[in-house]
Amino acid sequence: MASRQQLVEKRRKELLKRGYTEGIVELSLEWAQNSASGMANYVLQYDLSDDNDNDAETMTVKFLPRYLKDTEKYIRSFGHLPKL
């Protein structure tokens, strides 16, 4: 499984290559990471199992690909379009 850093860096490169500005890309990646982390913490507060695989970082990495996929929709919601 890819790490959080690897997932984020891959998406950063994709968005920059599409022509989005660095500032909005960074904002969207921060949003994705915070959203995935928030969802992981939310789920874990209701997880009553003793499963050691369900720590916050592991859960965040599981949720992160979905949020990273949505970063372009997030960027466009502010009216930003790719420059290319």
Secondary structure as GFF3:
##gff-version 3
##sequence-region A 1 84
A	DSSP	alpha_helix	4	18	.	.	.	ID=ss1
A	DSSP	alpha_helix	22	44	.	.	.	ID=ss2
A	DSSP	alpha_helix	56	69	.	.	.	ID=ss3
A	DSSP	alpha_helix	71	77	.	.	.	ID=ss4
###
